[in-house]
């Protein structure tokens, strides 16, 4: 059953994105010239705080590849200016792998013959205690498969109640909700919501999400508006690099989406993430493999596009790559991650959503960060300031 989109008058980014032609955007990126790149870098060097979308397209284009060292230098400069020598740490906690969607690339695909787990509140508490034994984390990302009939608003309210004594900052990455549901969770102590659009290419989106609530492109795309109107403190955005071949155009669409949200919901903070796709249990293989150099260039371009946005790298990326990038543009990282429900304490041998690459302990990651001259930030703010 299709949900009624409660975005006011049907507006939202699903309407805004209709202004942008995918093929024309792709052509603009491919047609960027050396002069376009030099113009964008000149603006960045003059400390123009926000470059425009044409600058961004030039900086992620192939024409900008020879300038990647200059982009890295500028990205490092503005990251230090805005964030200082700090890396914010967070950890994901998976509470369920039950899912009603049939995403072709995901290990939680409804049709995969796997054992499904939904943590009880006692198990959630055990997970919190297990995480606290790993390190002094205060930023918790609560993750679930999308199955609203069993993991709905009431379930997440209970999870937040259990987690609140252990963590100062709680974010969810679950199914898109209505504005009123987000508002309920904010009242319950929720600080942030992460939602990956996966891809902004509507045809590719529908091909990769053939069934389930997630198959409704507009519902997911307008979810960010519902978060903003509900007063969510921080919204996390992301695309999956390799889900469709033209990852550069996906990045441009996300940059446009970020600008739109910043204009409409200016009290909200924003973060971005762009993990690279890997083969999954469902037999999916990425349509394109994005190289380290390409991901670095995309990271630098986003930092020059917006000095304030939080750029996050998860444990999908290698320790060496994260070590280099945290000094050039990345501002938050996960550590010690387990991507299966109950992975820290209560349930073993459950299917992971994706495989991690950086398997170091939080203590080892923190020590590595400090050895590079950076401070580890476990907690961004305190309730006393709320």
N, C-alpha and C positions, 0 to 999 in steps of 0.2 A: 504494500500500500504506500502510495506516495505521500510524504508528509506535507502539511501546509506550511509553506515558507513564511515565517512570521516577520521577515524583514519588512520594514515600513513601506507600504505601497508597492511591494515587489522590487524596491530599489536595492542597491547594494552593489558589490563589485561584479556580480554576475551580469548586471546591466552595463556597468562601466567598461568591462573588458570587450564588449561588442564594438567599441570604438576602434579597437586595434586589430588589424588584419595580421594573422599569423605569418602568411607567406611574405607580406610586405616587410614585416619586422625581420624575418629571417634574411631577406635580401639586403636590408639595411645593414645588418651585422656583417654579412659576407662582403658588402661593397665598401666597408669602411676603408679609408685611405690612410697613408702615413701622415698626411696633413691633419686628418681628423684626430688621430691619436695624439699628435704633438699639440694640437689645440686643447684637447682635454687635459693633457698633462700640464700644460701651461696654466690652465685655470686652477688645477689642483695645487701647483707650486705657489700660486698667488693666494692660497688659503681661502679659496671659494668653498664655503662650508658644504654646500650641496651642489654637486654637479647635476646636469639634467640627463634625461634618458638618452639623448644622442651621444653625450660624452660617455655614458656607461656602455652603450653599444660599441663605441669605438674601442674602449678599454678591454672588452672581452673578445674582440675580434682577433683573427689571425694576424692582422696588421700590427697589433700591439705586442705580439710575442717578442720582437727584438728589444722592446722597452721594459721587459719584465723586471730587470734589476732596478730601474728608476721607479717603477711602480712599487716594488718592495720597499725601497727607501722611504718613499712618501707615505706608504701605508704604515710603516713602523713609526714614522714621525707623528702622524695623527692619532694612532692608537695610544702611544705614550702620552701625548698631549691630553687626550680625553680620559684614559683609563689608568695611566701610570704603569708601573711595572707590577701588575697584578694579574693573576689568573683565578677566576671564580670556579669553584669545584662543585659538581653536583653528581648525584647517583640515581639511576632509574630503579624503580621497584615495580616489577610486573605482578599484578594481582589476579590476572586471568588470561588464558589463551583461548577461551571460548569466543567464537566469532561467527556472525551470520553472513559475512561477506565472502565473496569468492574471488578475491584479488589474485591474479595469476602469478604474482611474484612473491607472495607472502607465505611463510611457513605456517601461519595460523589459518590459512584458507579453509573455509567450512568443509570442503570436500576431502581434505587430507585425512587419512585414517589414523588419527593420533588420539591419545588420551587427553581429555580436556580437564583443566583445573581452574576452579574458582576459589580463591583463598577465603577462608572464614576469618572472622575478626581476630580470633586467637592466633591464627597463622599470620595475619597482617602484623599483629603485635610482635610475634617472633621474628618476622622479617625486619621490623624496625630495630629490634635489639641486635639482630645479626649485623645490620648495616653499621650501627653504632660501635660494634666491636671492630669493624674494619677501619674506621677513622671518624673524626669529629664533623661529619657531614651535617649541614643545616639546610641545604638545598636539595629537596627530594622531588623527583619526577615520578609520578604514579602513572603506570602504563597498563592498558588493558586492551584486549581484543574488543571488537565492536559488537556487543550483543545486549542491546538495551533492555530486553525482557528479563534478563537475569542480572545484568550489571548496569542498572539504571541510576538515576539521580539519587534515590534512597540509598543504594549500595555505596555510592561514592561519598555521600554524607557520612555514613558510618565509618568508611575508611579514613576520611579526614579527621573525624573525632578521635580515632585510635592513634593516628600519626601525630596529631598536634602536640602532645607532650614531648615528642622526640625531635621535632623539626620546626624551625622558625619560618621556613619558606616552602610552600607546597604548590606544585604545579601538576596538572593532569595532561595526559595524552591519551584520549579516549574518543568515543564517537562524538560527532558534532551534536550540539544540544540546542534547545530553544533559549531565547534570551532569558526567560523567567527561570529556567533551570540553571543557567550560568549564575544568575543573580543569587539563587538559593545557595549555591556552592561558595560564592564569594562571601556571603553572610556566615558561612560555616568555617571560614578561614582560608579559602582558596586564594592563592596569590596570582597564579598564572595558568595559561592554557597553551599547549603546543598542538598545532594541527598542521600536518603536511598536506598540501594540495596534491602532492605526488607529481602531477603534471598539469600545466595549464592548457595543453593541447586537448581540445574536447574529444576529438575522434580517438586519440590514443588513450585518453582517460577512460572512455567507455569501453574500449577494447580490453583494457587491463582490469576493469571492474565490471564484469558482465552481469553480476547479480548481487542482490543485497542492497541495503540502504545506501551503501557507498557508491552505487552505480548512478546516483542522482547528482550529477555534476554541479548544478546550481545550488543545491542544498548545502553541499560542502563549501563551495566558494563563498556563499553569503554567511557562512558560520562566523567568519572573522568580524563581520559587522555586528552580529548578535553578541559576540564577546565584548566588543567595544562599547556597545550600548549598555551592557550589563555591568560595566565598570571593572572589568578584569584588569588587574594592575599591569600585567606583562603578557604579551601575545608573541608566541613563537611560530615562525613560518618556515616552510621548507619545500624543496622539490627533490625528487629522487633522480640523480644524474645517471642516465643510461636507461631509464624507463622507456624513452622514445629517443630517436637518433639526434634530434636537434636540441641538445641541452642548452646551447647558448640562447635560443629564443625563449626557452623556459625561464632562464635566468632573467631575461629582460622583462617578461611578464611578471615575475615575482618582484622585481624592482619597481615596476609600475604599481603593483598592488601595495607595496610598502608605502610609497608616496601617498597613495589614496588614503590608506589607513591613518597615516600621520596627519593628514589634513583634517580628517573627520573626527578622529579620536586622539587628539593631541595630548591628553593627559596620560595616555597609555605608553609604556615602554615596549620596545620591540627587539626580538632576536631572530636570527636567521641561521639556517643549517642546510647543507646540501650534501648529504651522504651519497657515496657512489654505490650503485647497485651491484649486488653479487648474486651468483646462482643460489636458488632456494630449494627447499624440500619439494616444492611443487613442480620442479623441472624448469623453472624460468632461468633464462640467461639474458644478461644485459644486451640491449641493442647496440650500444657503443660503450667502450671502455674509456673513461676520462682519466687522463694521466695525472701524475703528481703535479707536473708543471702547469697543466691546464687548470687544475683545482686551485693551485696557488695563485694563478693569474686572476681567476674568478674571485677569490678571497680579497686580493688587493683591490680589484675593481669595486667591490662592494664597500670596502673601507673608504676609498676615495669618493664614492657616491654618497656615503653617509658616515660621518665621523662618529655618530652616537650609537649606532646599532650594535647590539651584542652579536658577535660571530662565534658560533659554537662548533667544536669538533668532538665527536663521540669516539668511543673505543673501536669503532669500525676502522679508524685510521691507525697506521702503525705508530709505534713509540717514536721512531726517529723523525717521521714527518711531522707529528704533533709537536715535538721538541723544537723543530725549526720554525713552524708556523706560529707558535705561541709568542715568538719574538717579532713577528711581522704583521700581525693583524687579528689573530684569534684571541678572544677574551674569556671564554669559558670552556671547560672540558669536563667530561665524565671520567671516572676511574673506578676500578674494581667491579665493573658492571657484570651482572648476570641478566640474561634476556629471556629467562623462563620463570613462570610463576613459582614462588617459593624457593628461588635459587640461593638465597642467603642463609636459609635456616631450615625450612620445614618440608619442602618437597624436592626430591631429587629425580634426575633422569627424565625430566619433562622436556618437551621439544622447545628449543630456543627459537625466537622469532628470526634472528640473524646471528651469524657467527661474529665474534669480536676478533680484532687483530692485536690490539694492545692489551695484553693480559696481565700487566704488572699490577701489583697491589696499590691501593691508594697511598700507602706510606712511601712506596718507591716512586710513584708519580710526583708526589709532593716534594720528595727529596730532589728529584730531577729538576723540578721547577725552581726550587731555591738555589740549586747549584748554578742555575743560569742567571741568578741575580734578581729573580722575581719573587714576590710575596704570594703565598697561597691564601686565598680568601674563601673561608668555609661558610661565612654568613654575610649576606649583603646588607642586612638591616635588622633592627631589633623591634620587638613589639612596643617598647617604650616610645618609639617615634610614630607609631601608627595612630 
